[in-house]
Amino acid sequence: MLNKAILSAEVSKFIKENLKKDLPSLILKGSPFENVSIQEIATQIKGLKVAEKKFPELYKNSDIIYPPQLNLEQTSSEITAKYKSSLIDGRTGIDITGGLGIDSYFISKNFDDLFYCELNKSLAEIAEHNFQVLNAQNITVYTDDGLKVLKESETNFDWTYADPARRDDHGGKVYKFEDCEPNIPKHLKMIFQNSEHLMVKSSPILDITAGIQELRFVKKIHIIAVKNEVKELLWILNNDLSGTPVIKTVNFEKDKIQELSGKFEKHHPQVEFSLPQSYLYEPNAAIMKSGLFDLVAVKTQTSKLHQHSHLYTSGELMNFPGRIFNITEIKEYKPSDLKRYFKSKKANITTRNFPESVESIRKKFKIKDGGTDYIFFTTNKNDEKIVIICKKV
């Protein structure tokens, strides 16, 4: 049962005063309130700490109630939820795996009516309370199996959204769609009998080719990264669709958004190869996940160093979705010469298409981590091992 006493003025004041205090010590002291336990207070404090960075819109609202930490960790961030909401709209939508309701809340802004479905009663109660607080009056809450609600509803939905649970019966992580709950591939026929379109969220670890084979009707795949870390994959499905899916990569940086999109094709006939020129480019994590390594070269008018190095170069500075470096030196990989050169050096090291690890290179050449120099150990178009010393642009 949802305890709304947690929102009383005196409890809220106590939580704010102890937000930055040591939580284990606070728990040991127990609750100063008869109607609110210290565990409930601790859950709210943990939730606020997560929300400050992950859900800023919710953090600003003092009447939001937070669930246990595991549910917070498993839910989408505000930035990725807003991105989802920009992709779909319509008259009616349904979220068959509601959870905390972050995705439902932001997606609902583009629909007249949205059904939120969640089997976990306590989580559904928290979500319903938060929807009311956020004035999301077009969301209807169902404490039920989302697939059952979808199948039995008289509504034909414009969109179905699903974020299948990625844990098995023993709490272990799973990644394939058929191993998640619900099993989306198994229920695709029913979903499309009751919904025009489907959007599915998956783990960033899922192999793209495997996902396409499982879901079959994939129209578009969105790879979402935040600060160069891939957070989730979004799969857009249309019934009976055939052909090559489009992949869109997006990387949200602090002051910019890096985007690239194209057909899911491994090789592009127009790609050029070159020895290192003035600038070196390293694709962001979303592009690295996408496999669109040739396409990024063609679209940015850069040249690849090697088919498998996934580093790019140009004589003039180009706009590139990733990190950009000014090349200061290029050296052959001759350990005896490099040991003298790297003596007492401090640098950030990256390896691409190179037989040694960063750790072994640091140990071999006694290079300390950090500083303003960036060193790439890689292979050029002539299959020669080289070392590129750079400064970040």
N, C-alpha and C positions, 0 to 999 in steps of 0.2 A: 504494500500500500504506500502510495506516494505521500511523504510527510512534508506538507507545505509550511510547517512551522520553521523549516530551515530558512525561509524567506522573511521571517519576522525581523523587525528593526534591530532588536538587541542581538539576535544571532548574526545578522548581516554585519553589524558593527564589530562583533567579536571576530568574525572571519577576516574582515579587512585589516583589523589590528594585528592578526597573527599570520597574514598571508606570506610573509617572508621569514617567519620563525622556523626553527627546527621542528619538522613534523613529528618524528618519533618521540621527542621530548614532550610535545603538546599532547600527543595521544596518551602518554603515560599519566598525565595529570587528570585525564578524564574530562567529561563535559560539565560545564557549569550550569547546564540547562536540564530541567526535568523531562521536557518533551522532545529533545533532540540529542541523539547519542554522539559521542566523540567520533565514532566511525562515519556517521553522516556528515559531520563537520569536515573531517579529513578528506572525504570524497569530494566535497564541494571545493575545498582548498586546492586539491590536485586538479580538479576540473578547470578552475579559474586560471591556474598556472599554464595549463595546456592551451586553453582558449585564447589567452592573451596573444599568442603567436599564431595559433592554428585557426581560430574562429573569431577574428576581431569584432565582427558585428554582434555576435552573441556576448562577447566579453563586456561590451559597452552596456548591456542590459542587465541590471542588477536582479531581475526576477527570473533569470534562467536557472534551471536545475540541471546538474551534471550527473551522468551515470558513473559506474566504476571505471577505473583507468583503462582496463582492457578494451572496453567499448569505445573509449575515446581514441585509443591507438588504432583501432580497426576502421574508424570512420574517415571519410574524405575530409580534406582541408577545405577551408572557405574558397581558396584560390582555384582549386580543381573543381569544386562544386559549381562555382560561377562559370567556369569554362564549359562544363557539361550543359548548363542551362542555356548557353549561347548556341548550342548545336541543335536543340529540339524545341518545338512549340506546337500548339494545337488547342483543340477544344477540351479533350479529355486525355489524361495520362494516368499511369499506375506505376508505383514503385513497389515491386513484389518482395523486396528485401529491405524494408525500411530502416532498421537499425536506429541510430540516434536521430535520424531525420534531417541531417545536414543537406544531403542531396535532394531529398523531397522538398525541403523549404525553398532552396534556390531554383529548382526546376519548376516549382509551382508558380513562380512569377510569370512564366510564359504559357500558362494553361488557365482555362476557365475553371476546370475542376481537376483535382489530383487525388487519387486514392493512395494512401500510405498503408502498407501491410507489414505487420511484425508479429511473430509468434511469441516472443518474449514479452510477457504482460507488463513487467516493471519498466522495461525499456519503452514500450508503447505508451505507457502512462506519462513518462518523462517527456517523450516526443510530443504528445498531445498537449501537455501543459505548455511546452515551449512554443508550439505553433500558435497557441492562444495569446501568449505574451508577445509574440512577434507579429500578431495580427494577420496571420496566414489563414484567413477564413475560408479559403477555397479548398483546403485539405480535409479529407474525410479519413479518419483513423479506423483501421480494421485490425483487431488483435486476432489474427488468423493467418493461415497459410496463404501466401500471396498467389500461388498458382491456383489454389482452390477459389479464391476471390475472383481472379481473372476468368476462370472457366465458367463460374456460376453467375457472374454479373450479366445483366441484360445490356450493359454498355459495350459498344464496340470502340475500343480505345485507339486514339491516334498513335500513342507511343506507350511501350512497356519499357521500364528500366529495371535492371537487375544487377546487384553486386553480390554474387554467390559467396557463401562462407567458404574460406579456404583452409579449413581444418577438418581432419578426419575424426572418427569416433574416439581415438586415443589422444586427441589434442595435437597431433602432428600436422605440419603444414603440407598442403597439396596445391598443385598448380593447374593441372589439366581440367578443363571444363567438366568432363564427365565424372571427375572425382570430387567436385565441389557440390555444395548444397544450396539451392536446388541444382539438379543436373540439367543445365539448359539445353544441350544437344538432344537429350531424350524427349524434351517437351516442346521442341520447336514447332511442330505441326499444330499443337493446341494453341500455343502463343499466337501464331499467325492467323488462326481461326478467329481470334478474339482481339487482335491488335494489328494495325497497319504496319508499324515499324517497331524495331527492338534495338535498344542500346544496352550493352553489357560491359561492365567494368571487370578487369582481371588484374592479377598480379603483374608487376613489371618484369618478373622473371620468366613468364610464359613465352615460349618460342612462337614467333609470329607465324611461321609456316605451319606448325602444329595446330595453332588456333584457327587458322583459315580452313584447314582440313576438317576440324571438329565442327565448326559452326556452319560451314558450307555456303551460306548466303551473305557473305561479308561484302558490303559495299565500300566501307571506309574504315580505316583504323587510325585512331588518334593516339599518339605517344606523348604523354604529358610529363615534362620535367620541371622541377622547381629548383632554382639555383644549381643547375647542372646535375641534378639527381632525378632519375626517372621514378615517378611516383605511381603512375598507373597507365594501363592501356585501356582505351575505349573502343569497342567494336560496334559499328553501326550495321544493322542487318535489314535487308529487304527480302520479302518472300520471293522465291524462284529466281533470284538474281544470279547471273553468271558473268564471267569475265574476270579480269585482273582487278583486285581491289586497289583503291588509292590509299596511300599512307600520308598522313600529315603529322609532322613533328612540331612541337611547341616547347620552348624553354623559357620559363618566366625568371628573368633576372631582376635585380632590385630596381633598375631604372629603364629596362627595355624588355621586349619580347622577341625572341628569335624563332622564326617560323620557316619551314620548308615542306613542300608537298610534291608528290609525284606517284606514278604507278609503281606497284611492287614488282620491280624488275631488277635483277642482280647486276646486269652490265649495260652500259650505254655506249653506243658506237662512237660518239663524238668526244669521249674523254681523251685528254692529252697527258703525257708524262714529261717530267722535266727534272733536272738536277736542281738542288736548292737555289733559289734566287734571293731577293731582298727580304721577303716576308714568308713566315711559316704559319700555317693555320691548323688548328686541332678542332675537329667537330665537337659540338656539345653532346651530352650523354643521350639525348633523344635521337639524334642522327645515328650515333653509334649503335643504338638499339634497332633502328629501322633497317640498317643494311643498305641504305641509299647512298653508298659511297661514291659511285660514279656520277649520279645525278647532282650531288652537291658540287662537284668539280665543274660540271657543265653550267649549272645555274649561277655559280659565283665567278665564272671565268678564271678559275685557278687550275693549276696542273697538279697531278698526283705525283708523289715521289716514287711510288711503287704500287703495283696492283694490290698488295696486301699490307702496306704500311699505314694506310688511312691517315696520312698527313699530306698537306697541300701547300703549294707555294705560288708566288707571283712576284713580278718585278715591281708592280705598283700596288699600293694599298687598296684592297678590295673589301667590300662589306661582306662579312662571313659569319654564319651562325655558329660561333664557338669562340675559342681563345685565339688571339692574334699576337704574333711575336715578330720583333725586328731581329733578323739574323745578324749576329756580330762576327761569328767565326764558324768555319766548317773544317772538321778534321777527319782524317782517316782513322779507323779503329785500330790503332797500334798501341797495345797496352804499355809497352816500355816507354814510348814517347808521352803517352797520356798520364802516366804516373808522375812524371816531372811537371807536366802542365797543371795537373789537378792538386798538387801538393798544398795542403792546408786550405783547400777551396770549400766554399759554402754555396750550395745551389739546390734548386728543385729539379728532381730527375724524373723523366718519363721514358719508358721503352715502348716502341711500336715495331712489330715484326723484327724482333731482336732475340737472340738465343739466351740472353742472360736476364735475370730479374733485377729490379731496382735495388733490392737488398744486397745481392752479390756484387753489384757494381759499386755501391757505397763502400762495402767492405774492401773490395779490391783496390779502389783508388783513394780510400779514406776521405770521401767527400761528406761534409756535414750537411744536414738538412736545413733549408731555409735560404734567406737572402733574396737578392733581386735577379740573380741569374737563373735561367731555365735551360736545362741541358736535355736534348733528345737523343737517345741512342736508337738508331733505326737502320733501315736498309734502303738504298737508293734504286733508281730504275735499272742500273747496271748490276744489281744484286751485290753491291759492295756495302759492307758495314761501315757506317759513318756516324760521326758525333756532331750535332748542331748546337751551338751555343747561342742563346737568344736573350733578349730583354722583352718584357711584356709591353705591348702597345697600349 
